[in-house]
Amino acid sequence: MTSGTGAVRRGLVAGAVGTTVLNAVTYLDMVVRGRPSSDLPRQTVERGLDRLDLELSGSSEERADRATALGAMSGIAAGLGVGLAVSSGRAMGLRLSPLAGGVVTAAAAMTATSGPAAVLGVTNLKAWTVEEWAADTLPHLAYGVVTHHVVRGLERRDPGLAQPTRPSVGLVTRSLLLGVATGCRSSLGLVAAASSAPRSPRSRRAGVMRAAAALAVAGELVGDKLPQTPSRLERTGLGARFLSATVGGTALASRENAVADLPVAAAAVGAAVGAIAGAAWREATVARPVQAALVEDVVALALAGAACRRS
């Protein structure tokens, strides 16, 4: 069985088990509180069909029943899909601890189920009460913990998979340095992902990743000097830096087959430090913007190089 096939199998099994637990917790809540089942999945299906100019056949009652069934099926599909995503992510090196993995998996499941309803305007998440949040969060948290636990358990039974190790101090430090570099130049997180790719000369994927990272870095080094470039402290700029830093921290952890919690957290903290410090540096040297930007380039590249150095 190939590693890819094994990841798919583990993900589908874990997703199915997690979905069963989610439904059980939901029904138990309905029994304890005597509340009705949620009609949010049905309304989401109906709104989605309206947006696509589609309509279910039958009478109004039959259409409502079909929409209810489709809503339930979409929930099952989301549960299987998130389980598959978790297993695939771990196969690619995103190995999280049980606590962090369970929470992240739960958040992904909530996004997959409640997200479409919010986007379609079926519900307003900001207007949810504490009881509504609890009714949605607790079953998904149970799903996340169980799904992640099952994936990890199945991985242990696969003799071809090396079990992740605790991150070393050096790995966490390099992740922090990479985060600082990424806070200065957002594309540098891609350097870690490219440097972590297999170095085989026949690896076309590795070559494409390195070329893409080099182009992204070169483009940002030029674009950073343009006067119309927005502040890195704006929401978009910060978001790009955090995303790139977490990708880089994950890549460094994957390269050493280590649990990614601390490296990713260190990279995120470093990104915040680098973005704030870089912006302060540029503001303090506003009289010489090009020279200041070039100094920052050198510092950011040096930090990224030190972070991506193979031990």
C-alpha positions in Angstrom: 0.0 0.0 0.0 1.5 3.4 -1.0 1.8 6.2 1.5 -0.8 8.2 -0.4 -3.3 5.3 -0.4 -2.7 4.8 3.3 -3.3 8.5 4.1 -6.6 8.3 2.2 -7.7 5.2 4.0 -6.8 6.6 7.4 -8.5 9.9 6.7 -11.8 8.3 5.6 -11.9 5.9 8.5 -11.1 8.7 11.0 -13.6 11.0 9.4 -16.3 8.4 9.6 -15.7 7.7 13.2 -15.5 11.4 14.1 -18.8 12.1 12.2 -20.5 9.3 14.2 -19.3 10.8 17.4 -20.4 14.3 16.3 -23.9 13.0 15.6 -24.1 11.1 18.8 -23.1 14.2 20.9 -25.6 16.3 18.9 -28.4 13.9 19.6 -27.5 13.6 23.2 -27.7 17.4 23.5 -31.1 17.3 21.9 -32.2 14.7 24.5 -30.8 16.5 27.5 -32.1 20.0 26.5 -35.2 18.8 24.6 -34.3 21.1 21.7 -35.3 20.5 18.1 -32.8 19.6 15.4 -31.1 22.4 13.6 -32.6 23.4 10.2 -29.4 25.3 9.2 -28.1 22.5 6.9 -31.5 22.4 5.0 -31.6 26.2 4.7 -28.0 26.2 3.5 -28.8 23.7 0.8 -31.9 25.7 -0.3 -30.0 29.0 -0.4 -27.2 27.3 -2.4 -29.6 25.9 -4.9 -31.2 29.3 -5.2 -27.9 30.9 -6.0 -27.3 28.3 -8.7 -30.8 28.8 -10.1 -31.6 25.2 -9.4 -34.8 23.7 -7.8 -35.6 20.4 -6.3 -38.5 18.5 -7.8 -41.8 17.6 -6.0 -44.2 19.4 -3.8 -43.1 22.0 -1.2 -43.0 19.3 1.5 -41.1 16.9 -0.7 -38.6 19.6 -1.6 -38.1 20.4 2.0 -37.5 16.7 2.8 -35.0 16.4 0.0 -33.2 19.6 1.1 -33.0 18.1 4.7 -31.5 14.9 3.3 -29.0 16.8 1.2 -28.1 18.9 4.3 -27.4 15.7 6.3 -25.4 14.2 3.4 -23.3 17.4 3.1 -22.5 17.1 6.8 -21.3 13.5 6.3 -19.2 14.7 3.3 -17.7 17.5 5.4 -16.8 15.0 8.1 -15.1 12.7 5.7 -13.4 15.5 3.8 -11.9 17.1 7.0 -10.7 13.7 8.1 -9.1 13.2 4.7 -7.5 16.7 4.9 -6.1 16.0 8.4 -4.6 12.6 7.4 -3.1 14.1 4.2 -1.7 17.0 6.1 0.0 14.7 8.6 1.3 12.6 5.7 2.9 15.8 4.3 4.5 16.6 7.6 2.0 18.7 9.5 2.2 16.6 12.7 0.4 18.3 15.6 0.1 17.2 19.2 -3.2 15.6 20.3 -4.4 18.8 21.9 -3.5 21.2 19.1 -4.5 18.7 16.5 -7.9 18.1 18.0 -8.6 21.8 18.2 -7.4 22.6 14.7 -9.5 19.7 13.3 -12.6 20.9 15.2 -12.1 24.4 13.8 -11.7 23.0 10.3 -14.9 21.0 10.7 -16.8 24.0 12.0 -15.6 26.1 9.1 -16.6 23.4 6.6 -20.2 23.2 8.0 -21.1 26.7 9.4 -18.9 28.6 7.0 -21.0 28.1 3.9 -24.2 29.1 5.8 -22.5 32.3 6.9 -21.2 33.1 3.4 -24.6 32.5 1.9 -26.2 34.7 4.4 -28.3 32.0 6.0 -27.0 32.8 9.5 -25.0 35.6 11.1 -22.3 34.2 13.3 -21.9 37.4 15.2 -25.5 37.2 16.4 -25.2 33.7 17.8 -25.9 33.3 21.5 -23.7 31.5 23.9 -26.0 28.5 23.8 -25.9 28.4 20.0 -22.1 28.5 20.0 -22.0 25.8 22.6 -24.4 23.6 20.7 -22.2 23.9 17.6 -18.8 23.9 19.2 -19.0 20.9 21.6 -20.0 18.3 19.0 -17.3 19.6 16.6 -14.7 19.6 19.4 -15.6 15.9 20.0 -15.3 15.3 16.3 -11.9 17.0 16.2 -10.4 15.1 19.1 -11.7 11.7 18.0 -10.8 12.2 14.3 -7.3 13.3 15.1 -6.8 10.5 17.7 -8.0 7.9 15.2 -5.6 9.2 12.5 -2.7 9.1 14.9 -3.7 5.6 16.1 -3.8 4.2 12.5 -0.4 5.8 11.8 1.1 3.9 14.6 0.0 0.7 13.0 1.7 1.5 9.8 5.3 0.2 10.0 6.3 2.3 7.0 5.7 5.6 8.9 8.3 7.1 11.2 6.7 8.5 14.4 7.2 12.2 15.0 9.7 13.4 17.6 9.7 16.3 20.0 11.0 19.5 18.4 14.5 20.4 19.5 15.5 23.8 20.8 17.5 24.4 17.6 14.4 23.7 15.5 12.2 26.1 17.5 15.0 28.7 17.4 15.3 28.4 13.6 11.5 28.6 13.2 11.6 31.9 15.3 14.3 33.3 13.1 12.4 32.3 10.0 9.3 34.0 11.4 11.2 37.2 11.9 12.6 37.1 8.4 9.1 36.5 7.0 7.8 39.4 9.0 10.3 41.5 7.0 9.7 39.8 3.7 6.6 37.7 3.5 7.9 35.4 0.7 10.8 34.1 2.7 8.5 31.5 4.4 8.4 29.8 0.9 12.2 29.4 1.1 11.8 27.0 4.0 9.2 24.9 2.1 11.5 24.9 -0.9 14.6 24.0 1.1 12.7 21.2 2.8 11.9 19.5 -0.5 13.8 16.4 -1.5 17.2 17.2 -3.1 17.1 14.5 -5.7 18.1 15.9 -9.1 15.1 13.9 -10.6 12.6 15.6 -8.3 10.8 18.0 -10.7 8.5 19.1 -7.9 11.5 20.3 -5.8 12.9 22.2 -8.8 9.5 23.9 -9.4 9.2 24.9 -5.7 12.7 26.4 -5.6 12.1 28.3 -8.8 8.8 29.6 -7.5 10.3 30.6 -4.2 13.2 32.4 -5.9 10.8 34.4 -8.2 8.6 35.3 -5.2 11.5 36.6 -3.2 13.0 38.5 -6.1 9.6 40.1 -6.9 9.1 41.1 -3.3 12.6 42.6 -3.0 11.8 44.8 -5.9 8.1 45.6 -5.0 9.1 46.5 -1.4 10.9 49.5 -2.7 8.0 51.0 -4.6 6.2 53.9 -3.0 2.7 52.6 -3.6 3.4 49.4 -1.7 1.0 49.2 1.2 2.1 48.9 4.9 2.9 45.5 6.1 0.9 46.2 9.2 -2.4 46.3 7.2 -4.6 43.2 7.5 -3.6 41.7 4.2 0.1 42.2 4.8 0.0 40.7 8.2 -2.1 37.8 7.1 0.3 37.0 4.3 3.2 37.1 6.7 1.5 34.9 9.3 0.5 32.4 6.6 3.9 32.2 5.1 5.6 31.9 8.5 3.4 29.0 9.6 4.0 27.3 6.3 7.7 27.7 6.8 7.6 26.5 10.4 5.6 23.5 9.3 8.2 22.7 6.6 11.1 23.0 9.0 9.3 20.6 11.4 8.5 18.2 8.6 12.1 18.1 7.5 13.1 16.9 11.0 9.9 14.8 11.4 9.0 16.7 14.6 5.7 17.7 16.1 4.9 21.1 14.6 3.1 22.9 17.4 6.1 24.8 18.9 7.9 25.5 15.6 4.7 26.9 14.0 3.9 29.0 17.1 7.5 30.3 17.2 7.3 31.2 13.5 4.0 33.1 14.1 5.5 35.0 17.0 8.6 35.8 14.9 6.4 37.0 12.1 4.7 39.5 14.4 8.1 40.7 15.8 9.6 41.0 12.3 6.6 42.9 10.9 6.5 45.4 13.8 10.2 45.8 14.0 10.6 46.2 10.2 7.9 48.8 10.1 9.5 50.7 12.9 12.9 50.6 11.2 11.5 51.9 8.0 9.6 54.7 9.8 12.8 55.7 11.7 14.8 55.8 8.5 12.2 57.5 6.3 14.8 60.0 5.1 16.7 57.2 3.3 14.1 54.7 2.3 16.1 52.8 -0.3 19.1 52.4 1.9 17.0 51.3 4.8 15.1 48.8 2.7 18.4 47.3 1.4 19.7 46.9 5.0 16.4 45.1 5.9 16.8 42.9 2.8 20.2 41.8 4.0 19.0 41.1 7.5 15.9 39.2 6.4 17.9 37.1 3.9 20.6 36.3 6.5 18.0 35.2 9.0 16.2 33.1 6.5 19.4 31.5 5.4 20.3 30.7 9.0 16.8 29.3 9.7 16.9 27.0 6.6 20.4 25.7 7.2 20.3 21.9 7.5 21.7 20.6 10.7 
